[in-house]
Amino acid sequence: MKIKELNAGMNDVSVKAKVAGISQPRAVQTKYGPNTVADVTLEDESGKITLTLWGKQISSLKQGDKVEVKGAYVKEWNGELQIGVGKTGEINVL
């Protein structure tokens, strides 16, 4: 699936894209306790989307990696689409 085909509310989507950038991890307080979160910009020939990474996931990617995200969900946050992997999704470096 291409990034431009993604819409908020979609589940179990798979996307192949390049890591265009990664934000600095930031500390957040969740209902499960403290954690770290970072935003990754994914891009393919059709567009860009933000992938949210949590905790240990953050160190698994670096800028320039080509990745396949499987079993992901799409949501809208602050007017922009984001993709997340949740507990059942996976991110594989190609």
N, C-alpha and C positions, 0 to 999 in steps of 0.2 A: 504494500500500500504506500502511496506517496503522501508526503506531509500535507499538501494542499487538499487532500481528500478527507482529512481528519475533521471531525466535528465534536463539540462538547457532548458528553453523555455516551460516547462509543466505548465499548468494552472489548477485551480480547483482540486487540489490534496488534499487528506486526509491522515494523518499519525498519528499513535499512537506511542509514544516514551516516554522515561524517560529524565528528565532534568539532564544532567551530570555535567553541570557547567554554571555559568553566569559571564560575564565580569563586571568590574566596569563600571557604566554608564559614558558616556563622552558627553560633550557639543559640539554641532555642529551647524553650520549656514546653513540653507536650504533656498531654494527660497521662502519659506513661513515664514521665520524668525528663531529665535533660537529654538533649541529643544535638547533633550537628546536621546542617542541611546545606546543600550547594545547588546552584542552578547551572545546568549544562545546556548550551545552545546546540541543537542538532540541525543539520541542513542537508537537503538533497536538491536536485535540480528544480524541484517544484516550490520550495520555500523553506522556512525555518520554524522551529518550535522549541519550547523550553522543556527539558526533562529534569525533574526534581530527583536528586539523590540524597539518601539519608545515611548517616553513620559510616560504616565500613564500605558502602557502595562508592563513596566519594573517591577513594584512592584507587578504584579499579579502572578508571578512565583517564586519558590524557588528551590534550588538544591534538587533533589530526587523526585520532583513531577512527576507523570505520567500524560501526557497530550495527548489530541487529537487536532490536528491542522486540520481545515477544510477550504476548499475554498482557499487554498494557491497557490502561484506560486513559480517556481524554476528558479533561475538565477545563472550565474557564475560571481564571483567577485574575481579578483586577482588569477585566476586559480582554485578556489574552489567553489563548489556548495553551495548555500545559499537558504533558504526557507523564504518567507515573506508572511504576511497575507493581506496586503493592506487594503482597506476600506471595502471590502465585506467578507473577511475571518474572522475566529474566532478561539480562543484558549480556550479550556476547560480543567480544571484540573479534572482528573478522580478520 
